[in-house]
Amino acid sequence: MAFDVGELSRKKVAGIPVAYAGAAMAAGGLWYALRAKPTPEPPADTPVDPASDNAGVDQPTFIASPVSGTLGVGSVTSAVTQDTNDQWVRRAVTFLVAAGVGVSDASNALNKYVDGAQLSYDEGKLRDRAVAQFGLPPESVPMSPTQPYKGPATRQGTPPITHKVSGKSDDTFNELTLLYYGLNNADAVRYLKSANVGVSEPFVFGQAIVIPKWHAPKFYKATRANHTLYDIARVNGQSAGEVQALNPGVKFPVKVGTRVRVA
C-alpha cells in the first residue's frame, strides 16, 4: 500500500494540520535539549593564549595563594654574611684599643679566649669587657680557664736579685718596679726593661726576671757632635744595646738637645 504524504499533511489533529503539529513538537524538543545541557566554564587559572580567538576578551583574574613564611631581604643577607668569631674579635679589639688598651694586649687576650687557651687574670678582665660590650662570640668557644689573682706578690730579696714569677701579681714590669722600687712610672719600667732585653709581658709562671739595684735615672743631652746611638753610648761608657734598651721607641740619631737616658 503506497504512503501518500499529501494525504497525511491534509489531516488535522484538534483542528491543527498534522504537519504543523509535528514541526512544533520537534522545535520544542530541540529547545529543551539545549536548555538542559550545562555550559562549561573555563578554569579560573587557565592562561589565555594571546594568539587565540579569546585574546582581548576580559578573562577571570588569577589570584595566587599567599606563601607562608616570607623570605625577606634580611634573611637572605644573614645567610650570606654570617657573623664569625674572627669578626667578633676584630670588633672587640677595636673597642678595647679605643678605650686605651694596647693593640697586642687586646688581640692576644681575645684570640686566646676564642681558641680556648688559658688566660691571665688581666686577659680575663679584657675578655669580660668585650663580652659585656658585644655579647658572647657567635660561634661556640672551648672552655677558657683564667689564672686567679692571688694578691700582692712578695719580695724575694733586695736588689740586685733574680726574681722568679709566682703568679698574676708579679707578671709585668710595672708590678715588679712597684714591688722592688716603690715606683711604677715610665722611667722605672724602662730601667727594669733595660736589664731584661727581649722579655715580653705577661711573664709566665717561674720565669726569671733580673732586678738590678735601683738608682735615679741619668740622662745625656745630645749635641751636634754626639747625637747618634753609638756616639752617645761611647761617651757615657755604655753599649749601644744598653742605651737603646733604656730608651725604647726612640729613633736615632736624635735631634740636638734631646735628653737620652744612659743609666
C-alpha positions in Angstrom: 0.0 0.0 0.0 1.5 3.3 -1.0 2.1 6.0 1.6 0.6 9.3 0.5 2.4 12.2 2.1 0.0 14.8 0.7 -2.9 12.9 2.2 -1.2 12.9 5.6 -0.4 16.6 5.5 -4.1 17.4 4.9 -5.2 15.6 8.0 -5.9 17.6 11.2 -5.5 16.9 14.9 -7.6 19.1 17.2 -8.1 21.4 14.2 -4.3 21.7 13.6 -2.8 20.2 10.5 -0.6 17.2 11.3 2.4 18.7 9.5 2.3 21.9 11.6 1.9 20.0 14.9 4.9 17.7 14.1 7.2 20.7 13.4 6.2 22.4 16.6 7.0 19.3 18.7 10.4 18.9 17.0 11.3 22.6 17.8 10.2 22.2 21.4 12.3 19.1 21.9 15.4 20.9 20.5 14.9 23.9 22.8 14.6 21.6 25.8 17.8 19.7 25.0 19.8 22.9 24.6 18.3 24.3 27.8 19.2 21.2 29.8 22.9 20.9 28.7 25.2 23.0 31.1 27.7 25.4 29.6 31.3 24.6 30.7 33.2 27.4 32.3 36.9 27.7 31.8 39.1 27.1 34.9 40.0 30.3 36.8 43.7 29.7 36.4 43.7 28.8 32.7 46.1 31.1 30.9 45.0 32.9 27.8 47.0 32.4 24.7 47.4 35.8 23.1 47.2 34.2 19.6 43.8 32.5 20.4 40.4 33.8 19.5 39.8 34.8 23.1 42.6 37.4 23.1 41.4 40.8 24.0 38.4 39.4 25.9 38.2 40.0 29.6 39.5 36.9 31.5 39.0 36.0 35.1 41.6 37.5 37.5 44.0 34.8 38.8 45.0 35.4 42.5 47.9 33.3 43.7 47.6 31.8 47.2 49.9 33.6 49.6 53.2 31.8 50.6 53.6 31.3 54.3 57.0 32.3 55.8 58.0 35.3 53.7 61.7 35.2 52.8 62.7 38.8 53.3 65.9 40.6 52.4 67.2 40.3 56.0 67.0 36.5 55.9 69.0 36.3 52.7 71.6 38.8 53.9 72.1 36.9 57.2 72.6 33.7 55.4 75.3 35.2 53.2 77.1 37.4 55.8 77.0 35.1 58.8 79.0 36.5 61.7 82.2 34.7 62.8 84.4 34.6 65.8 87.2 36.4 63.8 84.8 39.3 63.1 83.8 39.4 66.8 87.5 39.6 67.8 88.2 42.4 65.4 85.2 44.4 66.8 86.2 43.8 70.3 89.9 44.7 69.7 88.9 47.9 68.1 86.7 48.7 71.1 89.4 47.9 73.7 92.1 49.9 71.8 89.7 52.9 71.7 89.4 52.5 75.4 93.2 52.7 75.9 94.2 49.1 75.8 97.3 48.1 73.8 96.7 46.5 70.4 98.8 43.5 71.2 97.3 43.0 74.7 93.7 43.2 73.4 94.4 41.0 70.3 96.4 38.3 72.3 93.8 38.1 75.0 90.7 37.8 72.7 92.4 35.4 70.3 93.4 33.2 73.2 89.9 33.3 74.5 88.2 32.1 71.3 90.9 29.4 70.9 90.2 28.1 74.4 93.7 28.9 75.7 94.4 29.8 79.3 94.1 33.5 80.1 96.0 35.5 82.7 94.0 37.5 85.2 94.3 40.7 83.2 93.5 38.9 80.0 90.3 37.6 81.6 89.3 41.2 82.5 89.7 42.2 78.9 87.6 39.2 77.8 84.9 40.2 80.2 84.9 43.8 79.0 84.5 42.6 75.4 81.7 40.2 76.3 79.9 42.9 78.2 80.0 45.1 75.2 79.3 42.7 72.3 77.9 39.6 74.0 79.3 36.1 73.6 81.1 35.2 70.3 78.7 33.9 67.6 80.4 30.6 67.4 81.0 28.3 70.4 84.4 28.5 72.1 86.2 25.9 74.2 86.4 26.4 77.9 88.9 29.2 78.6 90.5 28.9 82.1 91.7 32.1 83.8 94.5 32.3 86.3 93.2 33.6 89.6 94.5 36.7 91.2 96.5 35.7 94.3 97.0 39.1 95.8 100.2 41.2 96.1 103.4 39.4 95.3 106.2 39.0 97.9 109.6 40.5 97.6 112.2 37.7 97.1 115.2 39.7 98.4 117.0 43.0 98.0 118.2 44.1 94.5 120.2 43.1 92.7 118.5 39.8 92.6 116.8 37.4 90.2 113.0 37.3 90.8 111.0 34.1 90.0 107.5 34.9 88.8 104.9 33.4 91.1 101.6 34.4 89.6 99.4 37.3 88.4 100.6 39.8 90.9 104.2 39.9 89.6 104.0 39.1 85.9 104.6 42.6 84.5 107.4 45.1 84.7 105.1 47.6 86.2 104.2 45.3 89.1 107.9 44.4 89.8 109.0 48.1 89.8 106.3 48.8 92.3 107.2 45.8 94.3 111.0 46.4 94.5 111.4 50.2 93.9 108.1 51.6 95.1 107.7 53.2 91.7 105.5 52.5 88.7 106.4 55.3 86.5 107.8 55.1 82.9 111.4 55.7 84.0 111.3 52.8 86.5 109.7 50.5 83.9 112.3 51.4 81.2 115.1 50.8 83.7 113.8 47.3 84.5 113.2 46.5 80.9 116.8 47.5 80.1 118.0 44.7 82.4 115.7 42.2 80.7 116.1 42.9 76.9 113.8 40.8 74.8 111.5 39.7 77.7 107.8 40.1 76.8 104.8 40.5 79.1 103.0 39.0 80.8 105.7 36.8 82.3 105.0 33.1 82.7 105.0 31.2 86.0 108.5 30.5 87.2 110.2 32.9 84.7 113.4 34.6 86.0 113.5 38.4 85.9 116.6 40.3 86.7 116.0 43.1 89.3 119.0 45.4 89.3 119.7 47.8 92.1 117.7 51.0 91.7 119.3 54.3 91.1 117.9 57.5 89.8 117.9 57.8 86.0 120.8 59.6 84.3 120.3 61.5 81.1 122.6 62.8 78.4 121.7 65.8 76.3 122.5 65.2 72.7 125.0 67.6 71.0 125.8 68.2 67.4 128.9 66.1 67.8 127.2 63.3 69.7 123.7 62.6 68.7 123.8 59.1 67.2 123.2 55.9 69.3 126.8 54.8 69.1 128.3 58.2 70.0 126.0 58.7 73.0 126.8 55.2 74.2 130.5 55.7 73.8 130.8 59.0 75.7 128.8 57.5 78.6 130.6 54.2 78.9 127.6 52.2 77.7 126.9 49.8 74.9 124.6 50.8 72.1 122.2 48.0 73.2 122.1 49.3 76.8 121.3 52.8 75.6 118.6 51.6 73.2 117.0 49.4 75.9 116.8 52.5 78.2 115.1 54.4 75.5 112.5 52.1 73.9 110.8 53.6 70.9 113.4 56.4 70.5 114.8 56.6 66.9 118.5 57.5 66.5 120.1 59.8 65.5 118.2 62.2 67.7 117.8 66.0 67.4 120.4 68.2 69.1 119.2 68.9 72.7 117.2 65.6 73.1 117.5 64.1 76.6 118.6 60.4 76.2 118.7 58.1 79.2 122.0 56.5 79.7 121.6 54.9 83.2 
